[in-house]
């Protein structure tokens, strides 16, 4: 599940670079944005060698539905984790996370991926 979110977040970044907006950001373009995001995500999967892997239609829809909104509770949580990691780096007292931290705000689960 976390790897699907990671792939979709990369696809959203590529979407924003290509179309100068985020998927679902403007009303009335949802179907077109879903189609574009799905195409970009499939292309991204094939670029990294995951040709047979598919992403859930529900995840793609939800990624477009939120339209670049930011939930304050999730932003505060991620900000807390980021500040904790910065303090670890500055003080050199603890070992910082190695890899990509993924947080699923829907299920309140997190995962650290080593890429």
N, C-alpha and C positions, 0 to 999 in steps of 0.2 A: 504494500500500500504506500509506504513512504517513497519507494522508488518511482511509483506512478506520479505522486505529487512533485517529486524532483523533476521528472521529465516534463510535466505540464508547466512548471514554473520556468524552465528553460524555454519551452515553446512560447509562453507568454512574453518572455523577454524578446525573443526573435520576432514575434507578432508586433510588439510595440516598436521595434526598430524598423520593421518593414512598412507599417501602416501609420506610424506616428500617433497611435492611440492604443488603449488597452482593449481587449475583447470585452464586449458588453458595456462599454463606457457610455455609449449613446443609445437612447431608446429607439426602437424600431429596426435596429440592425442585428438583433440577436441571432436569427437563423443564419445570416451570412457570416457573422463572427464565429459561430460554432463550427461552421463548415471550414472556414479559414484556419481556425485553431487546430482542428482535427487534422487537416492536411499538413500543417507545419509540424505537429507532434509526430505524425507517421513518418515524415521526412527526417525528423531528428532521430527517431528510433532506428531508421534504416542507416543513417550516417554512423551511428555507434555500433552497428552490427546486430541489432535486435530485430531482425526482419519479421519473425513470426509472432512477436509480442504485440498484444492489443491493449488499448486503454479503455477503461469503462466509459460508456456514453454519459453516465451520470456524473462522473468526475469532470468531464469536458464541459458539460452543461453548467455545473456548479461553478467552475472556474470562470465561465463567461457571465453567469448570472450575477456574480458579486461585483463585476465591473470596476475593478481597481479600488474598491472600497477597503478601508482598513478598520478592523474592529479594535477598539481601544484596549480591551482586556488582553487580546492576543499581542498587540503592539507593546503593551507594558511588560508582558511575560518575556517576549523576545528581547526587549531592551534590558531587562534584568539579567538575562542569561549573557547577553553581549557584554554588559558592564562587569559581570563576574569574571568573564574570560579576560577582559582587559586588565582587571586588578591582578589576576594570576600572572599575566605577562609582565606587568610593571614590578610587582613585588618579588617575583621569582620564587615564591614559597610553595606553590602547588603546580601540578602538571596541567596545562590547558588541554582542551579537547583537540583531538587530531582527526580531521575529516569534516564532513558536511553535516551540520545539525538540521534535522527536519522535525518540525512540530506540526501535528495534525490538530488544529483547534476544534474540529468537529468531535473527535473521539478523545481528545485530551491525552494523546499519546505522542511520544517523541522517540526519535531514533538517531543514532550517530552513524553515518555512512563513511566508510573509508574507501576513497576512490583511488 
